[in-house]
Amino acid sequence: MSKTIFVIIFASIFNITFAQSPDEQNQLALQYYNNKEFDKASTIFLDLYNSQKSKTYFNYYLNCLVELKDFETAEKILKKEIRQNSSDLSYIVDLGYVYKIEDKINEANDEFQKALKLLQPDNNQIINLANSFLSRFEFTMAEQTYLKGRKMLKDIYGFNFELANLYQAQRLWDKMINEYLDLLEIHDGYIQTVQNRLQATVYTDKENNLKDLLKNQLIKRIQKSPDKTIFSELLIWLFLQEKKYDLAFLQSVALDKRLKENGSRIMDLAKQATNNKDYDIALKAYQYVIDKGKHNSWFVEARSEYLNTLYSKVIEQPGVKNSEIISLENEIKNSLSELGYSKSTFSLIKALAYIQAFYLNKSDEATQGLEKSINSNYLTPSQNADCKLLLGDILLFNNDIWSATIYYAQVEKAFENEPIGHEAKFKKAKVAFYSGDFLWAQAQLDVLKASTSKLIANDAFTLSLLISDNLNSDSTGEALKVFSRADMLIFRHQDSIAKLTLDSIITNYKSNEILDDTYYKLGELSLKKADYNNAIAYFDTVSTKFNYGTLADDAIFNIATIYDKYLSDNTKAMEYYQKIMNEHPGSTYVTIARQRFRILRGDNISKEELFFYDSSPF
């Protein structure tokens, strides 16, 4: 009786083991395999292969045999598969691989050459054989496979991408570049794909010599085949990735002339240069298009953008000279007289009004120009609203707070849920701040923190924090009122009086919460005048005396940027970029600081990283 029960139990266990589904068997085999229990794994993989005939199971079984050093069985099963699957050359490669592990080098090479010899002019077979060699790290044999395949298929397919990838893996940069350029010489439609692949490779080159190799190869190709403009296109692209707009401009002009184009590629380059604040090259590019004449389709836009770029260059530079502003005003006036007032020249209309009101003491003329545009029918609704905001700013600049608020309110109401409406609401809150109505201003700012415009939301948060921090420490808000008056004076370009007002805070409110903001504002005023030494001193006070305040990292970053951009002192710039990383690891400036530090140190930075770096925070 007991013997019968034992037999039944044993049979039940046996049936459960062998009644597992293929998926369950596979999971068990993989578990054994990952645990390096290759003897147990090999048995299950062999059963799975015999029942499923899957190449994956065979490969696992073969790997188990190799790990167990059962080379005799490995050779036996491979030879069997070679006989039964003569068209699948991967088994021959695997046999060569086993021979190589056994240190049978001659036999291994014989098998590799046999596989190559049996290769047919079939695209799939060529790729599969090359992949088999690659899986065994036989790069030379993979290369020979692609090259033989290219010869066999002739013009059908050249395996350029595959060979380029292979050479990239081996860091054979010259060969990799040649494959891409050979491909473009035949099929220039692959330019975008080649650019994407080169971008990923060039900017991960730690030795930092791949870009030079690519440039040299391109120049040779351009000289050899001047009619193949695709190489000039690629060279321009490379210069743009490096932000070398001067070199990109020279190549673009040459190509524009050779192809007798209308300047479209020059316009694209000019816009990129402007966005990256390389105003001199942008101006040259726009002037080149302007010189093509009035009948050119890009003339009006080039003329307008030239002046917009010149406006940005003049306005953004510290210590701008009055003579430069007057010259800019005259150029804009002449262009508007020639091009006319329209939605196409709207940016010029705004620029003219801005410099007249804020730099040339011509507020009446600026106001009249804007009112004329507002009452016209040639502007879009958003452009009309933009005019009203600028008109409000000019009225506020002239201390007409009531009229300014009316214009802001009109825009806020008309564009309540749009960024321009949020900007108008922020300007209203700023007017309340200037007037000392802090609680009302803060209520508006708290609403704007949720604005879809990141810039407005950040500005609202910053001003709201300034109000709350200072009212919490001084409920009377006396120091904050003085600060807000100084801020208003700065807005009205009365910088000398603003400085005296800020200095009075330092004298009269020595322990007030507003002091770090005061020193910071004095730093900004000094920077505006290109007084870099005093700017650094003020920002340094913020970063040392108030190193736990919210402005400490801003101050350090400003110092770093002054040394970097204006004083060209790389050592000091690196010192302060490093200081941000070490002392303020949670700062929003850390990423930019790290990138600038690496650039100044001479590291290679990818295009994706450079995207996050704005050349100036001011």
C-alpha atoms as one frame of an Amber mdcrd trajectory, in Angstrom:
protein
   0.000   0.000   0.000   2.742   2.484   0.974   4.750   1.565  -2.136   1.790
   2.371  -4.378   1.266   5.762  -2.712   4.972   6.612  -3.203   4.785   5.801
  -6.901   1.664   7.954  -7.325   3.248  10.926  -5.520   6.469  10.636  -7.540
   4.531  10.433 -10.785   2.507  13.506  -9.841   5.624  15.562  -9.164   7.183
  14.334 -12.421   4.070  15.307 -14.390   3.907  18.775 -12.786   7.535  19.469
 -13.791   7.041  18.448 -17.372   3.573  19.939 -17.669   4.975  23.455 -17.485
   4.184  25.766 -20.402   7.050  26.941 -22.663   6.890  30.383 -21.033   7.229
  28.878 -17.578  10.099  26.676 -18.742  11.755  29.711 -20.311  11.485  31.705
 -17.068  12.953  28.826 -15.098  15.790  28.387 -17.595  16.582  32.111 -17.517
  16.595  32.016 -13.731  19.130  29.178 -13.798  21.121  30.986 -16.492  21.275
  34.263 -14.569  22.284  32.348 -11.442  25.091  30.742 -13.477  23.579  27.270
 -13.019  24.391  26.464 -16.623  24.015  22.682 -16.347  20.366  23.000 -15.287
  19.701  25.821 -17.756  21.211  23.911 -20.695  18.850  20.956 -20.244  15.748
  23.146 -20.358  16.995  25.310 -23.255  17.750  22.170 -25.272  14.223  20.875
 -24.665  12.772  24.255 -25.620  14.828  24.388 -28.799  13.862  20.869 -29.834
  10.178  21.662 -29.333  10.083  25.289 -30.530  13.001  25.477 -32.997  13.706
  29.026 -31.867  17.159  30.447 -32.625  17.060  32.293 -29.295  16.830  29.026
 -27.351  19.632  27.568 -29.437  21.889  30.531 -28.669  21.217  30.198 -24.945
  21.932  26.471 -25.143  25.181  27.129 -27.000  26.224  29.752 -24.443  25.560
  27.265 -21.647  27.784  24.689 -23.355  30.549  27.268 -23.764  30.279  28.274
 -20.098  30.437  24.592 -19.138  33.430  24.198 -21.494  31.621  21.350 -23.229
  33.183  22.264 -26.556  32.772  18.808 -28.027  28.978  18.983 -27.740  29.002
  22.599 -28.932  30.933  21.667 -32.080  28.676  18.685 -32.671  25.386  20.597
 -32.496  26.762  23.451 -34.611  27.925  21.131 -37.369  24.495  19.521 -37.331
  22.785  22.911 -37.691  25.171  23.892 -40.503  24.193  20.758 -42.437  20.484
  21.345 -41.878  20.471  25.161 -42.391  23.012  25.842 -45.114  21.641  29.330
 -45.867  22.011  30.520 -42.268  25.677  31.459 -42.106  25.489  32.473 -38.452
  26.025  28.847 -37.385  29.355  28.836 -39.222  30.344  32.033 -37.393  29.335
  30.422 -34.083  31.479  27.384 -34.866  34.425  29.679 -35.570  33.699  31.433
 -32.282  33.828  28.109 -30.392  37.107  27.206 -32.099  38.535  30.573 -31.100
  37.604  30.029 -27.450  39.392  26.676 -27.663  42.401  28.594 -29.019  42.053
  26.847 -32.386  42.795  30.075 -34.243  43.431  28.568 -37.684  40.224  26.533
 -37.573  38.313  29.621 -36.401  39.632  31.747 -39.258  38.806  28.993 -41.735
  35.184  28.985 -40.580  34.949  32.783 -40.738  36.317  32.800 -44.281  34.000
  29.946 -45.232  30.991  31.986 -44.110  32.209  34.974 -46.107  32.811  32.807
 -49.179  29.278  31.378 -49.041  27.741  34.870 -48.910  25.148  35.503 -51.615
  24.035  38.859 -53.136  21.119  39.003 -50.726  20.699  42.122 -48.563  19.197
  40.275 -45.589  21.837  37.544 -45.622  24.620  40.130 -45.785  23.237  42.061
 -42.817  22.595  38.884 -40.804  26.134  37.621 -41.379  27.624  40.975 -40.418
  25.479  41.026 -37.271  26.691  37.520 -36.409  30.291  38.680 -36.643  29.485
  41.789 -34.619  27.843  39.725 -31.885  31.150  37.859 -31.547  33.164  41.133
 -31.696  34.729  40.124 -35.008  34.796  43.672 -36.354  37.220  43.003 -39.203
  35.070  40.156 -40.519  31.945  42.314 -40.207  33.696  45.021 -42.228  34.700
  42.489 -44.903  31.103  41.281 -45.029  29.714  44.774 -45.664  32.399  45.554
 -48.240  31.788  42.294 -50.105  28.054  42.953 -49.913  28.587  46.428 -51.390
  30.555  44.904 -54.257  27.936  42.229 -54.863  24.909  44.535 -54.737  26.713
  47.344 -56.591  24.421  50.376 -56.837  21.486  48.751 -55.046  22.747  49.328
 -51.495  26.155  50.387 -50.204  25.914  49.655 -46.440  27.280  53.144 -45.670
  25.306  53.553 -42.462  26.268  50.087 -41.247  29.955  50.644 -41.964  29.831
  54.094 -40.368  28.357  52.574 -37.205  31.027  49.882 -37.224  33.834  52.418
 -37.584  32.279  54.592 -34.888  32.327  51.645 -32.466  36.040  51.219 -33.231
  36.680  54.987 -33.067  37.964  54.916 -36.641  36.763  58.454 -37.236  38.284
  59.003 -40.678  36.621  55.911 -42.071  33.326  56.753 -40.391  33.301  60.260
 -41.852  34.211  58.948 -45.300  31.256  56.581 -45.278  28.836  59.384 -44.475
  30.348  61.694 -47.081  30.424  58.945 -49.717  26.741  58.377 -49.051  25.915
  62.077 -49.429  27.844  62.240 -52.672  25.406  59.691 -54.098  22.224  60.432
 -52.110  22.190  63.978 -50.716  18.639  63.384 -49.462  20.177  61.650 -46.441
  21.602  64.964 -45.178  19.273  65.200 -42.151  19.989  61.619 -41.074  23.732
  62.129 -41.473  23.564  65.369 -39.474  21.678  63.648 -36.664  24.225  60.832
 -36.496  27.219  63.127 -36.702  25.781  65.375 -34.025  25.457  62.449 -31.632
  29.032  61.369 -32.406  30.893  64.653 -32.733  29.698  66.021 -29.417  30.526
  62.893 -27.448  34.103  62.844 -28.718  36.156  63.182 -25.546  39.395  63.600
 -27.477  37.864  66.666 -29.114  39.482  66.085 -32.520  36.573  64.647 -34.493
  35.211  68.088 -35.441  38.546  69.039 -36.978  38.674  65.771 -38.906  35.180
  66.394 -40.226  36.037  69.970 -41.242  39.185  68.863 -43.057  37.356  66.092
 -44.890  34.588  68.481 -45.923  37.023  71.116 -47.177  38.828  68.476 -49.257
  35.534  67.297 -50.734  34.467  70.867 -51.514  37.773  71.495 -53.298  37.581
  68.199 -55.170  33.899  68.454 -56.144  32.845  72.127 -56.016  29.582  71.293
 -57.775  28.547  69.003 -54.903  27.031  71.728 -52.733  25.881  69.195 -50.148
  29.357  69.309 -48.567  29.159  73.085 -48.199  25.735  72.611 -46.608  27.215
  70.191 -44.096  30.156  72.476 -43.330  27.774  75.371 -42.665  25.765  73.096
 -40.388  28.919  72.160 -38.464  29.887  75.806 -37.968  26.390  76.552 -36.696
  26.623  73.728 -34.145  29.819  75.326 -32.869  28.183  78.787 -32.906  30.922
  79.992 -35.239  28.588  82.313 -37.072  31.383  84.234 -38.793  32.608  81.100
 -40.576  29.059  79.937 -41.262  28.340  83.348 -42.801  31.314  83.157 -45.181
  30.329  79.681 -46.375  26.662  80.649 -46.666  27.479  83.688 -48.795  29.657
  81.575 -51.084  26.845  79.055 -51.482  24.232  81.764 -51.970  26.277  83.255
 -54.813  27.078  79.911 -56.402  23.443  78.824 -56.434  22.195  82.338 -57.257
  19.773  82.227 -54.332  17.658  85.060 -52.960  19.251  85.138 -49.502  16.930
  82.758 -47.650  19.771  80.755 -46.080  21.477  84.015 -45.057  18.269  85.135
 -43.345  18.114  81.861 -41.396  21.726  82.283 -40.303  21.114  85.903 -39.277
  18.194  84.882 -37.073  20.274  82.186 -35.364  23.101  84.651 -34.780  20.652
  87.197 -33.342  19.109  84.628 -31.002  22.600  83.848 -29.710  23.448  87.560
 -29.381  26.121  87.533 -32.083  24.760  90.834 -33.320  27.728  91.825 -35.487
  27.433  88.762 -37.717  23.648  89.060 -37.776  23.950  92.662 -38.970  26.410
  91.630 -41.692  24.042  88.895 -42.821  21.012  91.167 -42.974  23.043  93.821
 -44.809  24.081  91.216 -47.389  20.416  90.498 -48.133  19.532  94.207 -48.164
  22.266  94.787 -50.747  20.473  92.421 -53.114  18.048  95.263 -53.726  14.469
  96.296 -53.146  13.072  93.795 -55.618  14.361  90.868 -53.577  11.578  89.019
 -51.739  13.496  89.258 -48.440  14.293  92.982 -48.676  11.588  94.333 -46.364
  12.142  91.693 -43.687  15.929  92.018 -43.896  15.721  95.807 -43.552  13.363
  95.536 -40.602  15.349  92.791 -38.849  18.598  94.660 -39.412  17.252  97.581
 -37.398  15.704  95.313 -34.756  19.081  93.648 -34.317  20.867  96.989 -34.197
  18.323  98.126 -31.599  19.038  95.049 -29.445  22.781  95.544 -29.780  22.642
  99.217 -28.793  20.126  98.871 -25.964  21.696  95.808 -24.349  25.246  97.092
 -24.134  26.213  98.655 -20.789  27.023 102.356 -20.900  25.328 103.003 -24.241
  26.295 106.364 -25.771  23.689 108.989 -26.632  25.185 109.407 -30.109  24.500
 105.732 -30.823  20.869 106.145 -29.781  20.431 109.197 -32.032  21.985 107.349
 -34.964  19.652 104.405 -34.355  16.627 106.714 -34.192  17.500 108.249 -37.551
  17.967 104.859 -39.191  14.612 103.612 -37.909  12.852 106.791 -39.039  14.349
 106.526 -42.515  13.320 102.891 -42.798   9.759 103.580 -41.666   9.536 106.404
 -44.191  10.619 103.974 -46.882   8.816 100.821 -45.770   5.734 102.442 -44.282
   3.793 101.831 -41.073   2.240  98.360 -41.076   2.038  95.143 -39.099   5.215
  94.057 -40.935   7.150  97.011 -39.506   5.510  96.889 -36.069   8.751  95.997
 -34.290  10.353  99.153 -35.718   7.396 101.278 -34.598   7.835  99.982 -31.037
  11.625 100.354 -31.081  11.378 103.958 -32.249   8.863 104.896 -29.547  10.932
 103.152 -26.868  14.223 104.902 -27.578  12.513 108.262 -28.073  10.760 108.065
 -24.703  13.317 106.289 -22.542  16.595 107.563 -24.023  16.057 110.774 -26.009
  13.547 112.691 -23.861  11.020 112.713 -26.715   8.050 111.267 -24.872   5.520
 113.460 -26.683   6.744 112.313 -30.090   6.783 108.691 -28.940   3.264 108.985
 -27.502   1.897 110.530 -30.683   3.421 107.776 -32.796   1.933 105.026 -30.637
  -1.499 106.663 -30.442  -1.522 106.952 -34.222  -0.756 103.238 -34.529  -3.356
 102.295 -31.890  -6.057 104.237 -33.734  -5.082 102.791 -37.113  -6.390  99.598
 -38.667  -3.097  98.102 -39.836  -2.123  96.382 -36.570  -3.282  92.989 -35.354
  -5.205  92.926 -32.034  -2.160  91.638 -30.158   0.078  94.280 -31.759  -2.458
  96.941 -30.792  -2.359  95.657 -27.208   1.437  95.685 -27.291   1.319  99.345
 -28.309  -0.983 100.120 -25.388   1.389  98.448 -22.932   4.322 100.455 -24.245
   2.237 103.629 -24.165   1.343 102.816 -20.560   5.049 102.408 -19.776   5.830
 105.787 -21.336   3.045 107.472 -19.357   4.346 105.835 -16.186   7.851 106.957
 -17.142   6.459 110.505 -17.142   4.751 109.913 -13.781   1.229 109.813 -15.243
   0.280 106.826 -13.111  -3.469 107.099 -13.632  -3.350 107.120 -17.448  -0.789
 104.299 -17.475  -3.059 102.157 -15.304  -5.992 102.743 -17.669  -4.047 101.373
 -20.643  -2.828  98.381 -18.629  -6.399  97.669 -17.522  -7.681  97.807 -21.108
  -5.196  95.158 -22.217  -5.811  93.018 -19.131  -9.556  93.007 -19.800  -9.240
  92.318 -23.547  -6.728  89.475 -23.097  -7.669  88.180 -19.659  -6.486  84.601
 -20.117  -3.550  85.221 -22.438   0.113  85.983 -21.688  -0.176  89.612 -22.826
  -3.112  90.056 -20.442  -1.034  88.582 -17.624   1.765  90.992 -18.510  -0.698
  93.891 -18.238  -1.874  92.624 -14.839   1.739  92.406 -13.679   2.367  95.987
 -14.787  -0.683  97.099 -12.779   0.702  95.292  -9.740   4.060  96.972 -10.300
   2.348 100.395 -10.360   0.744  99.559  -7.011   4.165  98.528  -5.701   5.710
 101.800  -6.871   2.871 103.655  -5.126   3.380 101.805  -1.826   0.109  99.844
  -2.005   1.895  96.606  -1.159  -1.009  94.431  -0.012  -3.059  95.087  -3.165
   0.011  94.513  -5.314   0.728  91.223  -3.562  -2.846  90.017  -4.070  -2.464
  90.560  -7.840   0.967  88.953  -7.879  -0.244  85.848  -6.069  -2.805  85.321
  -8.840  -0.100  85.713 -11.488   2.085  83.002  -9.949  -0.071  80.531 -11.872
   0.391  82.352 -15.192   1.040  80.231 -18.265   3.853  82.654 -19.051   6.864
  81.355 -17.148   8.556  84.751 -17.253   5.536  86.564 -15.772   5.025  83.824
 -13.170   8.671  84.055 -12.070   8.612  87.856 -11.926   5.365  87.768  -9.944
   6.806  85.244  -7.499   9.988  87.293  -7.001   8.163  90.569  -6.338   5.593
  88.886  -4.089   8.400  87.313  -2.061  10.131  90.686  -1.747   6.944  92.233
  -0.353   6.097  89.416   2.061   9.659  89.045   3.399   9.969  92.739   4.158
   6.476  93.290   5.560   6.963  90.310   7.865  10.104  91.877   9.346   8.800
  95.478   9.269   5.022  95.799   9.440   5.200  99.556   8.777   6.887  98.906
   5.438   8.867 102.137   5.670  12.085 100.745   4.198  10.123  98.921   1.497
   8.444 102.221   0.529  11.844 103.849   0.060  12.990 100.852  -1.978   9.878
 100.951  -4.188  10.479 104.669  -4.844  14.042 103.858  -5.887  12.736 101.118
  -8.172  10.343 103.619  -9.757  13.211 106.076 -10.291  15.233 103.363 -12.007
  12.279 102.629 -14.283  12.199 106.344 -15.143  15.971 106.276 -15.872  16.674
 108.651 -12.988  19.575 106.478 -11.914  21.526 109.080  -9.934  18.552 109.914
  -7.699  17.751 106.204  -7.451  21.271 105.504  -6.187  20.977 108.209  -3.530
  17.625 106.760  -2.477  19.101 103.260  -2.195  22.103 104.596  -0.286  19.687
 106.150   2.217  18.267 102.703   2.969  21.742 101.423   3.839  22.256 104.450
   6.114  18.860 104.553   7.813  17.769 100.894   7.909  20.958  99.050   8.807
  19.286  95.892  10.088  16.330  95.753   7.736  15.405  92.734   5.620  15.534
  94.938   2.501  19.319  95.424   2.647  20.276  92.500   0.405  17.801  93.678
  -2.242  19.237  97.181  -1.915  22.835  96.105  -2.483  21.690  93.903  -5.352
  19.841  96.807  -6.998  22.943  98.997  -6.609  24.928  96.260  -8.344  22.481
  96.300 -11.255  22.749 100.099 -11.508  26.554  99.911 -11.620  26.431  97.213
 -14.273  24.057  99.344 -16.344  26.714 102.076 -16.406  29.461  99.538 -17.235
  30.990 100.254 -13.810  32.058  96.637 -13.448  34.272  96.966 -10.375  31.534
  98.573  -8.291  28.992  96.101  -9.645  31.201  93.232  -8.480  31.651  94.886
  -5.067  27.894  95.278  -4.534  27.113  91.742  -5.710  29.925  90.417  -3.522
  28.343  92.119  -0.498  25.080  90.330  -1.261  26.793  86.951  -1.584  28.914
  87.277   1.582  26.868  89.305   4.081  23.578  87.754   3.006  24.800  84.350
   1.854  21.657  82.636   3.158  19.343  85.047   1.365  17.414  84.372  -1.823
  19.680  86.636  -3.896  23.042  85.122  -2.932  23.261  82.731  -5.882  22.017
  85.440  -8.283  24.776  87.747  -7.071  27.503  85.123  -7.462  26.288  84.246
 -10.941  26.298  87.921 -11.930  29.897  88.287 -10.747  30.887  85.191 -12.715
  29.196  86.535 -15.834  30.850  89.951 -15.521  34.281  88.312 -15.371  33.288
  85.932 -18.162  31.579  88.277 -20.616  32.854  91.792 -19.926  36.266  91.471
 -18.278  37.433  88.286 -20.069  38.977  87.000 -16.846  38.450  83.270 -17.236
  40.192  82.369 -13.982  37.943  84.583 -11.854  34.873  83.565 -13.836  35.634
  79.883 -13.181  36.173  80.663  -9.494  32.676  82.112  -9.147  30.996  79.481
 -11.312  32.633  76.914  -9.031  31.363  78.843  -6.007  27.770  78.486  -7.199
  28.203  74.734  -7.610  29.826  74.301  -4.202  27.859  76.743  -2.034  24.464
  76.688  -3.769  24.000  73.166  -5.187  20.225  73.653  -5.361  20.407  76.871
  -7.369  18.766  77.152 -10.779  22.112  78.493 -12.010  24.045  75.286 -11.268
  23.515  73.733 -14.696  24.552  76.892 -16.535  27.469  77.482 -14.154  28.750
  73.942 -14.691  28.530  74.303 -18.467  30.323  77.659 -18.516  32.966  76.316
 -16.126  33.607  73.377 -18.454  33.698  75.591 -21.543  36.211  77.959 -19.940
  38.268  74.960 -18.842  38.350  73.781 -22.441  35.987  70.820 -22.217  33.862
  69.820 -25.192  30.167  70.660 -24.718  27.319  69.121 -26.691  24.776  71.128
 -28.625  22.029  69.945 -26.264  23.944  71.307 -23.265  24.678  74.601 -24.996
  20.983  75.056 -25.597  20.535  75.804 -21.891  23.238  78.463 -21.771  22.249
  82.049 -22.358  25.347  84.170 -22.846  24.132  86.890 -20.480  21.696  86.991
 -17.565  21.382  90.775 -17.801
